[in-house]
Amino acid sequence: MGFLTNLLNPKIAVFYLAIFPQFVSPEHGPVFLQSLVLGFTQIGVSFTVNLAIALSAAGIATWFQQRPTWLAVQRYVMGGVLAGMAAKLATEPRHVA
């Protein structure tokens, strides 16, 4: 489902049509082949980065699951950070334009 969503994403088509042509040169061989190489390179890099993020997140989730104390500490720290940001926003002077 994620693959189909990404495949039909118009932002990717706009990206390929707007950015890739500046890196394709007819003097360096077939334009279609250069476009394929660029596209597959981008897919490979994106896949690698997304895989690294997913594996890291899984490792961190497992680490927190094995240490419930740290999970509670993380929740309280994030709650404190969000409460601090809310307090700062609430006490910030408002400028009327």
Helices and strands as residue ranges (DSSP letters): H 2-7, H 10-19, G 20-23, G 26-28, H 31-66, H 68-91
